[in-house]
Structures are given as C-alpha cells and as structure tokens.
Amino acid sequence: MSTPLVLYGIPNCDTVKKARAWLAAQGLEAGFHDFKKQGVPRAQLDRWIAAVGWERLLNRQGTTWRRLDAATQAGVQDAASAAALLVQQPSAIKRPVVEWPDGRVTVGFAPADWAAWRG
C-alpha cells in the first residue's frame, strides 16, 4: 500500500489553487490539509524541516512575514525557532508543501519539476 499524496496549504492561496488544478489535470488524487482549519501538524513540520530545511520552508517574501515585528523576525535563527513560529503563523509557510507517495517532500509549485518526477 502506497502513501497517499497530500498537499498542505491554504485554500485561497493562488499557488495552492494552481497546484491543485495541475494535480487534478494529471489525474492525481491528492488529500488536502488546510492550515487555517486544521493547523500545522508538528510531526509533519519537523519532517519537512528535516527534508527541505527551515530556510526553504519559511516564506520571508510573504505578507505574514513582513507584518511580523523586527524582534520576532530576528528571533528566527534555527530550525527550532522557525518551527515555533510556523506553528503559530501557518501563513508564513511557503506553499504548497506536498508529501509525495514515494516519501519526497516539496515546497512551492514547480510544474516542470513535478512532471519530471512523475516519469
């Protein structure tokens, strides 16, 4: 039995919408985990940080990050401090995060890369 494909994000995020549409167009069924309604699963967050690094997961270009005060931003200096912030501020996670059936974790939407991984 293979692990299901799961897309994590926020439903009204344009990038998440594009990613979900792309997956559907490829005939790929994906579960969806809504950060706004379901929160950030801590065990998954730790796994994502291990897989892609906290720097890749933290969206420093987004409005959520820019709205944080300078002290909060400066306090994010390692995986532990980034994880603590991302649990409290799920919108600061670069989206979407995808857990692929083969165990791979990706962050962001890259249709060319996704198509190449499909084979």
C-alpha positions as CSV (number, residue, x, y, z in Angstrom):
1,M,0.0,0.0,0.0
2,S,1.5,3.3,-1.0
3,T,1.4,6.5,1.0
4,P,-1.2,8.9,-0.4
5,L,-0.2,12.2,-2.0
6,V,-1.0,15.1,0.4
7,L,-1.0,18.8,-0.4
8,Y,-0.7,21.2,2.6
9,G,-1.6,24.8,2.3
10,I,-4.3,27.4,2.4
11,P,-7.3,27.1,0.0
12,N,-7.4,30.7,-1.1
13,C,-3.7,30.9,-1.9
14,D,-3.2,31.3,-5.7
15,T,-0.2,29.0,-5.8
16,V,-2.1,26.3,-3.9
17,K,-5.0,26.7,-6.4
18,K,-2.6,26.3,-9.3
19,A,-1.0,23.2,-7.7
20,R,-4.3,21.6,-7.0
21,A,-5.6,22.3,-10.6
22,W,-2.3,20.8,-12.0
23,L,-2.6,17.7,-9.9
24,A,-6.3,17.2,-11.0
25,A,-5.3,17.8,-14.7
26,Q,-2.7,15.0,-14.3
27,G,-5.4,12.7,-12.8
28,L,-3.6,12.6,-9.5
29,E,-5.8,12.4,-6.4
30,A,-4.4,14.4,-3.5
31,G,-5.6,14.8,0.0
32,F,-5.7,18.4,1.2
33,H,-4.7,19.7,4.6
34,D,-5.9,23.2,5.3
35,F,-3.5,25.1,7.6
36,K,-6.2,27.6,8.5
37,K,-8.8,24.9,9.7
38,Q,-6.5,22.1,10.7
39,G,-3.4,23.8,11.9
40,V,0.2,22.7,11.3
41,P,0.8,19.1,12.3
42,R,4.0,19.4,14.4
43,A,5.3,15.9,13.5
44,Q,4.9,16.7,9.8
45,L,6.6,20.1,10.2
46,D,9.6,18.5,11.8
47,R,9.8,16.1,8.9
48,W,9.5,18.9,6.3
49,I,12.3,20.8,8.1
50,A,14.5,17.7,8.0
51,A,13.7,17.1,4.3
52,V,14.0,20.6,2.8
53,G,15.4,22.8,5.6
54,W,13.7,25.5,7.6
55,E,15.1,28.3,5.4
56,R,13.2,26.8,2.4
57,L,10.0,26.3,4.3
58,L,9.9,29.8,5.8
59,N,8.4,32.3,3.3
60,R,10.2,35.6,4.0
61,Q,8.6,37.2,1.0
62,G,5.0,36.8,2.1
63,T,2.9,39.4,3.9
64,T,2.7,37.3,7.1
65,W,6.5,37.6,7.5
66,R,6.6,41.2,6.6
67,R,3.9,42.0,9.2
68,L,5.9,40.5,12.0
69,D,7.8,42.8,14.2
70,A,11.6,43.0,13.8
71,A,12.2,41.2,17.1
72,T,10.1,38.3,16.1
73,Q,11.8,38.1,12.7
74,A,15.2,38.3,14.3
75,G,14.3,35.5,16.7
76,V,14.1,33.0,13.8
77,Q,17.6,31.8,13.6
78,D,17.4,28.0,13.5
79,A,15.1,25.0,12.9
80,A,13.6,25.1,16.4
81,S,12.8,28.9,16.4
82,A,11.5,28.6,12.8
83,A,9.2,25.6,13.8
84,A,7.9,27.5,16.8
85,L,7.0,30.5,14.6
86,L,5.4,28.3,11.8
87,V,3.2,26.5,14.2
88,Q,1.9,29.9,15.5
89,Q,1.9,31.6,12.0
90,P,1.0,28.9,9.4
91,S,0.6,31.5,6.7
92,A,4.4,32.0,6.9
93,I,5.0,28.6,5.4
94,K,5.9,28.7,1.8
95,R,3.1,26.9,-0.1
96,P,2.2,24.3,-1.1
97,V,4.0,21.7,0.9
98,V,3.5,18.3,-0.8
99,E,4.2,14.9,0.5
100,W,4.5,12.6,-2.4
101,P,3.7,8.8,-2.3
102,D,7.5,8.0,-2.6
103,G,8.2,9.9,0.6
104,R,9.6,13.0,-1.1
105,V,8.6,16.4,0.3
106,T,8.5,19.5,-2.0
107,V,7.8,23.1,-1.2
108,G,6.2,25.5,-3.7
109,F,4.7,24.7,-7.1
110,A,7.0,23.8,-10.0
111,P,5.0,22.1,-12.7
112,A,8.1,21.2,-14.8
113,D,9.7,19.5,-11.8
114,W,6.5,17.8,-10.8
115,A,6.0,16.4,-14.3
116,A,9.6,15.1,-14.4
117,W,9.2,13.3,-11.1
118,R,6.1,11.6,-12.4
119,G,8.2,10.0,-15.0
